[in-house]
């Protein structure tokens, strides 16, 4: 009788504990990163021409960041910041890798930098990188050396969408081995197929997936399926670009359906963002000024949302500035880790703000640097300083009254210029010189010269 009573008591205790055990189950985490997508190239930020119903639905189910920034205005450095949770200038990675040849093991994010997957593996996660890497050409710097158990994608910065190999850094590989051409159709679809296979793999561990589509980066390739969905766009280049964005949307919808079908959606964190502002051709960064490569808002403010149905209330907009640097600490806290032990991080966990209603500002100061300070920007409160080599001057904007950066107020506020310059100098003192250089300097000056030449030509022969 006593044994029966004891067993009953133990069983009752176990049943009582089950809800708390379920509640403590670590969330799956997915980062969906697009490439060179403009602010207004999604419906949830106002796009009316590109169909993005799946992204819009997901955005409505979580928190849209109205002032979501990345840490750099172009590809490789931005990715380095996202995955390390650190300003990439801290380790000299504020340029793209040189393009002309495969680089050695000194060019890329060094192994000494801890990445998100490494921190999450310590918490019992299985990890996957799918898509574009662009953080080191050399095999010693590939995802499988940086905390990812599984990798399907390519190492370089850009690639055709049919998966046709073009040298070692533009070849689709699975865990280091080239994927046969006959297994590839259209990369946006192929990457999603691999993602679904990883999600549905029988494994008791939670997973972290970094799904970095190369869309809608050039070259402009799209299948008939996606072109059909943008045939209403009469501007040819925009129509193809829009089809590439629509392909991402359709495939994120497939991933969402997979999560639902496998009972995973409620406890999966899904973050969507672009790596930088929209490209110079066909993307739409309105209402913001500038584009990819610039430190105007159009180059560093991106479409950005997070969902976690089990925890986060749907239908939220968060207006205070946040950064892609914040993803590392946010994920680590969600996984039950101790963020305070990762003292190298420059980001901050967002959970107290979007989950617990903390009213303070996550970042009073944000910084950006390109090519070792060739260009830089600082945001403190509502004021933003931009040392622009495009314009060959230092600009100042009040983003509260002028979020579109139309009115330079530098001449009226020399004291504010001095304050922000001092803050930048103190921040930059902790950075390294770039470990390598890219053509950004030359491209910037060439682009600005062409712009001014076109404006001058428009005035006619008399220059009126």
N, C-alpha and C positions, 0 to 999 in steps of 0.2 A: 504493500500500500504506500509505504514511504517512498519507494523507488518510483512508483507511478506518479505520485504528487510532485516529486523532484523533476521528472521528465516533463510534466505538464508546465511547471514553473519555467523551466529552461526554454521550452517551445514558445511559451507566451512572451518571454523576454526577447527571443529572437524575432518574433513577429512584430513586436513593438519597435525593435531596432531597425527593421527593414526600411521604413520611410527615410530615416536619417542616413542610412547607408546609400540608398538611391540618390538622395539629395547631394551626397558628397561625391558621387561618381564624376570623374573628370570629364569635361566637355571635349568633343572632337573640335578641331579648329581648322578652318580653311581660309586661306588668303587667295582671293582672285585678283590678279594684277593685270591690267591692260597696258598697252604700250603706245604712248603718244596720243591718248584720247583726250579730246577737249572737254572743258567744263560743261558746255551746253550740248554735249553729244549723247545725253541720256534724258529720257522723259522726266525723271524726277528732278532734273535741273532745268527743265524748260524746253527740251528739244521737241519740235513738232513734226519734223520730217523723218527722223530715224526711229523706226519702231523698236522700242526696248521694253515690251510688256513684262517680261520676267524680272528684269532688273528693277523696274518700277514697283512691281509687287513686293519683291524682297525688301527694297528700301522702305516701303510703307510698313513693313513688319518689324522694323527696328528703329535705329537712330541714324538720321542723316546728318552729317557734319557739314554745316554751311560755311565753315571756315577751316576746312581740312587741308593742310599743307603737306607737301613732301619736302625733304631736306635738301634737294638739289634740283636744278631745272632740266637736267637730262639724264639719260638712261642708267649707265653703270653706277655712277656715284649715288644716285637716288636709291638704287637697289641695295647698295652696300649699307646705306643708312638704315633702311627699313629692316634688313635682316640682322644687323648688329645692335640696333637701338642706340647707336652712337652717331654723332656728327662724323661723317666719313673723312672730313679734314683732319680729325684726330689721328688717323693712321695714313694720311697722305693720299687718300683715294678720292680726289675731287676732279678727276679727268676720266674720260672714256679711255679704254685701252687703245693703243695705236692700231690702225686698221690694216696696214700693208702686209703684215706677216703674223704667223702664230707667235705669241709672246712667251717668254720664259716664266719661271716660277716666281720671279720678283715683281711681276705685273699682275695685280689683282688684289682682292681682299686677303690679307695674310691669315694663315692658320692660327696665329696668336689671338685673333679676334673671335670672341664667342658669338655664335649665331643662335637665333631662336630655336632651331631644331636641336642643337646641343643642350640647351637649357631644358627643353621639354623631354628629351630622352632621359634626362636625370629624374624626371617625374613619371617615367614609365610609358612614354609615348612611342609609337612607331611613326616614321617620318618619310615624306615623299616630296621631291621637287619635280615638277613637270613643266616643260616649256622652255622658254628662253632663260639662260643663265647670265651670261655677260659679266661675270665677276672673277674671271680668270680663265685664260685659254688653256693653260698648262694642266695636264691631268692631275697634278698634285693639288690643284686648287678647285677641282670640280666638286659638285654637290656631295658626292659620296665621301669626300674628304672633309666636309664641313658640317657633318651631323645628319645628313640625309641617308636613310637606309636604302632608298630607291630613287632612281633618276631616269626620266625619259624626256629627252629634249635635245637641244643643241647649245654649244658653248658660246657662240659668237653673238654679235649685236643685231644682225638682221639675216633673214633667210626667206627664200621663196616659199610659198604656201603649199607647194606640191611635195615638199620633202626631198627634192632632187639634190643630191650631195654636191657641194661646191667647196672642196677642201676640208681639212680636219675640223675646223671650228664651225662649219656649216654642214654638218652631217648629223642626222637624227640618230641618237644612240640610246640604248637601254642598259643602264649600269655599265657603261663603258664600251659596249659592243654595238657596232653599226646595225641599224634596223633595215632589213631588206626593203628595197623600193616598192615591191609589190604588196607590202603590208601597210603602205601609206596612201592616203587619198587627199585629204585637205587638212592641214595641220590643226586648225581650230577644232575640227571634229576629232582628229586623231588624239590630241591632247586630252580631250574630254573622255574619249573611250578609255584611255589609260587611267584617268582619274577615277572613273566609275569602277574599273577593275580593282583599283587599290582600296576604294571605299568599301566595296562589298567583299573583300577578302576576309575569310573566316579568321578572326583574331580577337582575343579578349582585350587587347590593349586599345586605349583611345588613340586617335591619329591626329597628326599635324600635316597638312598638305599646303604646299606653296605652289599654286597653279598660275604660272606666268605666261599668259597668252602673248604671242608676238603681234597680234592684231590690236589696233589697226595701223601698225607701223608699215611703211612701204616695204616691198613693192605692192602695188594695188592688185591683189588677186582675190577673186571670189567665185563661188560656184553658182550655177544657174538657180539653185534653190534659194540662195540669199539675195541674188540680184533680182529675182522676181519680187521680193518683198520691198525693194527700193526703186521699182520702175517708175514710181510717181515723181521721182526727183529728176528734173530736167537738166540739171547741171551735171555733166558726165562724171567729172572727178569726184564730186560729192556723192553721187549715186553709188559709185564703187566703194568709196570709203564707208559710206553708210551700210552697205551690204556686209562689209567686214565687221562693223560694230554689231549689226543684227545677228551675225553668226555667233559672236560672243554671247549675246543675249539668249539666243536659242539654246546654246550649250550650257550656260549657267542654269537655264530652266531644266535641262536634263539632269544636271547634278542635284538641283532642288528636288525633283521628282524621285530621284534615287534615294535621297535622304528620307523622304516621306515614306516611300515603299518599304524601307528597311527599319523603320521606327527610330531613326536617328535624328530627325530634324530638331526636335525640342531641345536636345542637349548638344547641339552643334553651333559653335560660333562661326559665322561667315562674315568676312570683311571683303568689301569690294573697293578698289581704288585704281587710279591710273598712276604710272610711274613718274609722270611730269605733265606739264601742260600740253595742249594739243599741238601737233606738228604744223609747220608753216602752210602746208597745202591741204585744203579740204576740211580740216578740223574747225570747230567753232568754240572759241574761248569766251565769247560774249557772256555777260557784259564787261568782262575784264580786259585789261590792256595787255598786249603782248602775247607771246606764244612760247613753245618749247625753246629752251636755251636762254631765255630772258628771265630776269628776276622781278619783272612786273608780275602782278597777281596772276595774269594769264599763263605764266610759265611755271608757277609753283603751287597754285591752288587747283585742286583736282576733285572730280566726282568721288565721293567717299561715304560709305555707310557701313554699319555693323548690325548684325542680327544675332540674337540668342533667345529664341522663343521661351525657353524655360525660365529665363531671368529678366530679360529686358522688355519693358513695356513697348508695344508697337506705336507707330505714328508719331515718333518724337523727332524734333529738330534740335540740334545742339549748336548754338551760335558762337560760342567762345572759341578762340584759335586752338587747334590741336595739330599734332604732327604725326607723320608716319613713324617717327622715332618712338611713339607711344605704344606701338603694337607689341613690341617685345615685352615690356613690363606688364601690359594689360593681359596678355596671354599667360604669362607666368603666374600672375596672381589668380587668374581664373582656374589655372591648373593646380592651385594650392601651394605654389612656391613662395619663397620669401624674397620679395623684390629688393629689400634693403641689403641683401647679400651681394647683389649684382651692382657693385659700386661704380662700375665703368659706364653705366647707362646714362644717356642724356635725356631720354624720354621719361615720361611719368605714366603710371597706370591710370587709365581712364575710368575704371570701375567705380571709384568713389563719386565721380561726377555724373555718370550716365546711369548708374545703378542705385546709388545711395543718396543722390540729390545734393552732393557737396556744392556749395555756391561759389567758392573761390574760383579763380582763373587757373587752369592747368599750367599755362605758360605766360608769365608776364613778359618774357623776352624770348624771341626766336631769331636765329641767325642763318645766313646762307653765304656760301663762298664758292666761286668758280675759279679754276686754274690758279690756285694759290693767292687769290685776292685780286686777280685781274678785274673781276667784278665781285661785289658783295652787297648784302642787304641786311638790315636789322629792323625788327619790329619790336617796339616797346609800347605796350598799351595800344592806343589808337594810332600812334605815329610810326611811319615806316621811312627809313632812309635807304636810298638805292644809289650806290656808286656805280654809274652806268658807263661802260665803255662804248656801248652802242651810241649814246648821246654825248659822250666825253664830258660828263658833268655829274655832280652829286645832287640828287633829287630828294625832296622831302614831301611826304603826303600825309594828310590826316584821313585815315581810312574810315573813320566814323562819318565824316561829312562828305568824303570823296572816295568811296570804295573802288571807283573805276580809275583812279590815279590820273585824272585829267588836269589837275591844277597843281603845279609845283610851287610849294610855299617855302622853299629853302631860303630865299632872300629875306623873308619876313621873320624867320625864326632861327637866327644864328645860334642861339643858346641851345635850342633843341638839336640842331646839327651837332654841336659840340658834345652834348650828352650821349647821343647815339654813337658817334664816332669813338668816344671813350669806351663805351660798352663793347663795341666791336673789337677794339684794340686789346682789351682785357680778355675777351673770348678767344681771339685769334692767337694770343700768346701761348695757348695750350695746344695749338695745331702743328702739324708737320708740313714741310714744303711738299708739293706734289711728288709722288714717287715716279711719275712719268708725265708726259704732256700729250695733248691731243690738238687737233686743228681748230679748236673753238675760237681762239683769238683771231685768227685769220678770217674765219667764217663770219664772225660778228662784224668786223670792220668792212668786209666785202658786202655784207647784207645791208648795213647802214648806208654805205656809199651808193648802192643801187637804189635804195628807197629815196634818198635825197635827190638823186639824179632824175628819177621818175617824177618827183614832185616839181622839180625845176622845169623839166620838159613840158609839164602840163600847163605852165604859165605862158607858153608860146615864145616866139623869137624875141619879143621885147621884154620878157621877164615880168610882165604885169601880173 
